[in-house]
């Protein structure tokens, strides 16, 4: 029974146009880049001329937004064959992007065994180890001999994406060890597999662990693949290093974009209305925050009117504080992204940033004080500027380092619009400290 789909141009009925043979023989990553440069009609034509396996590998290398659009404009039968040829983790990532009706339509065309596996993978949270794991692995009974294992590998390895490791299980399917091809080749004849892993320190993660933690663990232990198990230590799949690279790339992109109030999953190809919905709320908040800084300036309007040079100098104070805060903010967000959260270590890092802020503030304020003294011959004005600079740079360092930690402590993304909050604090405090000091030291 066919499933009614949303209106989609039937581009898969377009006339065939032969592609350059060299274009059809590219590496999947290069083919994905080539496809991305074509218009949608030509993308469909190009994919139809590729062998299904090559088409699957090429689409797997494309950006998710482009994947979703392209797959929905292919003939459903061809789309289903492409999904079938993909590695299970790549196929799951693609299917998660599709609306439910179209996903069901594609899955109904996939062979029953593959369909059951994909449905199982779709039940895992995509941001966990289970959501990014690959089930296309070699599993061996621990009671096999090394010779029997090699014979088994010869039969199975062609269909596996990760043929360099085999995972040993007992009669309860519990993971007992991991052996590499090298382990098997150098093993003495007749030795049991379980003997090869008797002293092995097995490193695993449970399926519900956040994918960022998985990436950190693989990086920490320099692994090519990390087994994923359930709470009974039964093997479910593995997360591979290529998935970790994608995770790190995605998380870096997400942190950079959310730090300034853009959408975490936004790209240059995202629909305009999608980007507006993601950005507008934070822009509204930014307007409100900016109004706070403007109000602080308004409070000191009589002071500014008596000494116009203050209007020019006050922005130097707030900008220096803002830049100091952004430096601390970037370092702290990076630290939280690549290491397991350690509360004591994190707050010690805040103290470190305060020391750096003080030293930089002392040096910068000293230089500005001397320069302003030479230019204006006004000791009080130069002193006011120097004192305000060092205090506001300290504030910038303090809040730049602590805002991500505060967000982390309350369960929010440490990068979530942190730049917007920081700018508000440094601007408001910078204007207040400088103009307040000026009113007291110069006009008081």
C-alpha positions in Angstrom: 0.0 0.0 0.0 1.5 3.3 -1.0 1.8 6.1 1.5 0.6 9.6 0.5 3.5 12.0 0.4 3.7 15.7 0.5 3.8 17.3 -3.0 7.2 16.8 -4.5 8.3 17.5 -8.1 8.8 14.1 -9.8 12.4 15.0 -10.8 13.2 11.3 -11.0 11.3 11.2 -14.3 13.6 13.7 -15.9 15.4 12.8 -19.2 18.7 11.0 -18.8 21.8 13.0 -19.5 25.1 11.1 -19.6 27.7 12.2 -17.0 31.4 12.4 -17.7 32.8 8.9 -16.9 35.5 10.5 -14.7 32.8 12.1 -12.6 31.2 8.7 -11.9 34.5 7.2 -10.7 35.3 9.7 -8.0 35.8 8.9 -4.3 32.5 9.2 -2.5 33.6 12.3 -0.6 34.6 14.0 -3.9 31.4 12.8 -5.5 29.4 14.3 -2.7 31.1 17.6 -3.2 30.4 17.4 -7.0 26.7 16.6 -6.4 26.4 19.5 -4.0 27.5 21.9 -6.8 24.7 20.7 -9.1 21.1 21.9 -9.2 18.5 19.4 -7.9 17.5 18.1 -11.3 21.1 17.3 -12.2 21.7 15.8 -8.8 19.0 13.2 -9.5 20.3 12.5 -13.0 23.8 12.0 -11.6 22.7 9.6 -8.8 20.7 7.5 -11.2 23.9 6.9 -13.3 25.9 5.7 -10.3 25.9 2.0 -9.1 23.6 1.8 -6.1 26.5 1.1 -3.7 28.5 4.2 -5.0 25.3 6.3 -4.8 24.8 5.2 -1.2 28.4 6.1 -0.2 28.2 9.4 -2.0 24.9 10.5 -0.4 26.2 9.4 3.0 29.0 12.0 2.6 26.7 14.9 1.8 25.4 17.5 4.3 22.2 16.3 6.0 20.1 19.2 4.6 21.2 18.2 1.0 20.7 14.5 1.7 17.1 15.0 2.8 16.1 17.1 -0.2 17.9 14.7 -2.7 16.5 11.5 -1.3 12.9 12.8 -1.4 13.2 13.6 -5.1 14.5 10.1 -6.1 12.3 7.3 -7.2 11.1 5.7 -3.9 12.4 2.3 -5.1 15.8 3.7 -5.8 15.9 5.6 -2.6 15.0 2.4 -0.7 17.9 0.5 -2.4 20.3 3.3 -1.5 19.2 3.2 2.1 19.7 -0.6 2.1 23.3 -0.2 0.8 24.2 2.4 3.4 26.1 1.6 6.6 23.4 1.2 9.3 24.4 4.3 11.2 24.5 6.5 8.0 21.1 5.1 7.0 19.6 5.9 10.4 21.0 9.4 10.3 19.3 9.9 6.9 15.9 8.3 8.0 15.7 10.5 11.1 15.6 13.6 8.9 12.6 12.4 6.9 8.9 13.0 7.9 7.3 9.9 9.4 5.1 9.0 6.4 7.9 9.1 3.9 10.2 7.2 6.3 7.6 4.4 6.6 7.3 4.3 2.8 11.0 3.8 2.4 11.3 1.2 5.1 8.5 -0.8 3.7 10.6 -1.3 0.5 13.7 -2.4 2.5 14.3 -6.2 3.1 12.8 -7.4 6.4 16.1 -8.1 8.1 17.6 -4.6 7.3 14.2 -3.0 8.1 14.2 -4.5 11.6 17.7 -3.4 12.2 17.1 0.2 11.1 13.9 0.4 13.2 15.8 -0.7 16.2 18.5 1.9 15.6 15.8 4.6 15.2 14.6 3.9 18.7 17.9 5.3 20.2 18.3 8.9 21.0 20.4 10.4 18.1 22.6 12.3 20.6 23.7 9.1 22.4 26.1 6.3 21.7 23.2 4.2 20.6 22.2 6.8 18.1 25.6 7.0 16.4 26.7 3.4 16.7 27.3 1.1 13.7 26.0 -2.5 13.9 27.8 -3.7 10.8 30.5 -5.5 12.7 32.2 -8.9 13.0 31.0 -10.9 16.1 32.7 -14.1 17.0 32.1 -16.8 19.6 34.9 -16.6 22.2 35.2 -20.4 22.1 36.4 -20.5 18.5 40.0 -21.1 17.8 42.1 -18.4 16.0 42.1 -20.6 12.8 38.3 -21.0 12.8 38.0 -17.2 13.4 40.1 -16.4 10.4 38.0 -18.8 8.2 34.8 -17.1 9.5 36.3 -13.7 8.8 37.0 -14.7 5.2 33.3 -15.4 4.7 31.9 -12.3 6.5 34.5 -9.5 6.1 33.4 -8.4 2.6 30.0 -7.2 3.9 31.4 -5.5 7.0 32.2 -1.8 7.2 34.8 -2.3 10.0 36.7 -5.5 9.2 39.8 -4.7 11.3 38.4 -5.8 14.6 36.3 -8.8 15.7 34.2 -8.7 18.9 34.0 -11.7 21.1 30.9 -12.8 22.9 29.9 -15.6 25.2 26.8 -17.8 25.1 24.7 -14.9 26.6 26.0 -12.4 23.9 27.9 -10.5 26.5 31.0 -8.8 25.2 34.2 -10.5 26.5 36.9 -9.0 24.4 38.1 -7.4 21.1 40.7 -8.9 18.8 42.3 -7.3 15.8 43.3 -9.0 12.5 46.9 -8.7 13.7 46.0 -10.6 16.9 44.6 -13.4 14.9 47.4 -13.6 12.4 50.2 -13.8 15.0 48.2 -16.2 17.3 49.6 -19.7 17.6 47.6 -22.4 15.9 44.7 -23.8 17.9 44.6 -21.2 20.6 41.2 -20.2 21.8 40.0 -16.7 21.2 39.1 -16.2 24.9 42.8 -16.9 25.7 43.8 -14.0 23.6 41.7 -11.5 25.6 42.2 -13.1 29.1 44.2 -10.1 30.4 42.6 -7.5 28.2 41.3 -4.2 29.8 38.0 -3.9 28.0 36.8 -0.3 27.3 33.1 0.1 26.5 30.3 2.7 26.8 26.6 2.1 27.5 24.1 3.0 24.7 22.6 6.0 26.6 25.9 7.9 27.1 26.0 11.3 25.4 27.8 11.2 22.0 30.2 14.0 23.2 31.4 11.8 26.0 31.9 8.9 23.6 34.0 11.2 21.4 36.1 12.2 24.4 36.6 8.6 25.4 37.8 7.5 21.9 40.2 10.5 21.8 41.5 9.8 25.3 42.3 6.1 24.6 43.3 6.7 20.9 40.8 4.0 19.7 39.6 3.4 16.2 36.3 2.0 17.5 34.5 1.8 20.8 32.0 -1.0 21.7 28.5 0.0 22.8 26.8 -2.3 25.2 23.5 -2.4 27.1 23.2 -2.6 30.9 23.7 -6.3 30.8 27.0 -5.9 28.9 25.5 -7.3 25.7 27.1 -6.0 22.6 24.9 -3.6 20.5 27.4 -2.1 18.1 30.4 0.2 17.9 31.1 3.9 17.5 33.9 4.4 15.0 36.5 7.2 14.7 35.0 8.6 11.5 31.7 9.1 13.5 33.8 10.8 16.2 35.2 13.3 13.7 31.7 14.1 12.6 30.6 14.5 16.2 33.5 16.9 17.0 32.8 18.9 13.8 29.1 19.1 14.6 29.7 20.1 18.2 32.3 22.7 17.3 29.8 24.2 14.8 27.0 24.1 17.3 29.1 25.8 20.0 30.2 28.5 17.6 26.7 29.3 16.3 24.8 29.0 19.6 27.4 31.3 21.3 26.1 34.2 19.1 22.4 33.2 19.1 22.2 31.4 15.8 20.6 28.0 15.4 22.8 25.0 16.4 21.8 23.1 13.2 21.6 26.0 10.9 23.5 26.1 7.6 23.7 28.4 4.6 21.2 26.1 2.9 18.6 26.3 5.7 15.3 27.8 4.7 15.0 31.5 5.5 12.0 31.1 7.8 13.9 28.4 9.8 16.8 30.7 10.4 14.6 33.6 11.3 12.8 31.5 14.0 16.1 30.5 15.4 17.8 33.9 15.5 14.9 36.3 16.2 14.3 35.5 19.9 18.0 36.1 20.7 18.1 39.3 18.7 15.1 40.5 20.8 16.9 39.6 24.0 20.0 41.4 22.6 17.9 44.6 22.0 16.6 44.4 25.6 20.2 43.9 26.9 21.5 46.8 24.8 18.8 49.0 26.3 20.3 48.3 29.7 23.7 49.6 28.5 22.0 52.6 26.8 20.1 53.4 30.1 23.4 53.4 32.0 24.8 56.0 29.5 21.6 58.0 29.8 22.1 58.2 33.6 25.4 60.0 33.0 24.2 62.4 30.3 25.0 65.5 32.4 28.5 64.2 33.0 29.0 63.6 29.2 27.6 67.0 28.3 30.2 68.7 30.5 33.1 66.8 29.0 32.5 65.6 25.4 35.7 63.6 25.3 34.1 61.1 27.6 31.7 60.0 24.9 34.7 59.0 22.7 36.7 57.3 25.4 33.9 55.2 27.1 33.7 52.8 24.1 37.4 52.0 24.4 36.7 50.7 28.0 33.7 48.6 27.0 35.4 47.2 23.9 38.5 46.2 25.8 36.4 44.5 28.4 34.3 42.7 25.8 37.4 41.4 24.0 39.0 40.2 27.2 35.7 38.4 28.0 35.4 36.8 24.6 38.9 35.4 24.9 38.1 33.8 28.3 34.7 32.7 26.9 36.3 30.9 24.0 38.9 29.1 26.1 36.3 28.0 28.6 33.8 26.7 26.1 36.6 24.8 24.3 37.7 23.3 27.7 34.1 22.1 28.4 33.8 20.7 24.9 36.9 18.5 24.9 37.1 17.4 28.6 34.9 15.7 31.1 33.3 18.3 33.3 35.3 18.7 36.6 33.7 21.4 38.8 36.8 22.1 40.8 39.1 22.3 37.8 36.6 24.5 36.0 36.4 27.1 38.7 40.1 27.1 39.1 40.2 28.0 35.4 38.1 31.0 36.3 40.7 32.1 38.8 43.4 31.6 36.1 41.4 33.8 33.7 41.1 36.5 36.4 44.9 36.5 36.8 45.3 36.9 33.0 42.7 39.6 32.9 44.5 41.5 35.7 47.9 41.3 34.0 46.6 42.3 30.6 44.4 45.0 32.2 47.4 46.4 34.1 49.6 46.5 31.0 46.9 47.9 28.7 45.6 50.5 31.2 49.2 51.6 31.9 49.8 52.2 28.2 46.5 54.0 27.6 47.1 56.1 30.7 50.5 57.3 29.4 49.2 57.9 25.9 46.2 59.9 27.1 48.4 61.9 29.4 50.7 62.9 26.5 47.7 63.8 24.3 45.5 65.6 26.8 47.9 66.7 29.5 45.1 65.8 31.9 46.3 63.6 34.8 42.8 63.1 36.2 41.3 62.0 32.9 44.2 59.7 32.2 44.0 58.1 35.7 40.2 57.7 35.4 40.6 55.9 32.0 43.4 53.7 33.4 41.4 52.7 36.5 38.2 52.0 34.6 40.1 49.9 32.0 41.7 47.6 34.5 38.5 47.1 36.5 36.3 46.4 33.5 38.9 44.0 31.9 38.8 42.1 35.2 35.0 42.0 35.0 35.2 40.8 31.4 37.6 38.0 32.3 35.4 37.0 35.3 32.2 36.7 33.4 33.7 35.4 30.2 35.0 32.4 32.1 32.1 32.0 34.5 29.0 32.4 32.2 29.6 29.0 30.5 30.0 27.4 33.9 26.9 28.9 35.3 24.9 27.7 32.2 26.5 24.3 32.7 25.5 24.2 36.3 21.9 25.0 35.6 21.7 22.3 32.9 22.0 24.5 29.8 24.3 24.4 26.8 27.5 26.4 28.0 27.7 28.1 24.6 24.0 29.1 24.5 24.0 32.8 23.6 26.8 33.3 26.1 28.3 36.0 23.9 25.1 38.1 24.1 25.0 37.9 27.9 28.7 38.8 28.1 28.4 41.8 25.9 25.6 43.2 28.0 27.6 42.9 31.2 30.8 44.4 29.8 29.1 47.2 28.1 26.9 48.2 31.1 29.7 47.9 33.6 32.2 49.6 31.3 30.0 52.6 30.8 29.0 52.7 34.5 32.6 52.4 35.9 34.2 54.9 33.5 31.4 57.5 33.6 30.9 57.1 37.3 34.7 57.6 38.0 34.7 60.5 35.6 31.8 62.2 37.4 33.6 61.6 40.8 37.2 62.4 39.8 36.7 65.1 37.1 33.5 66.9 37.9 32.9 66.1 41.5 
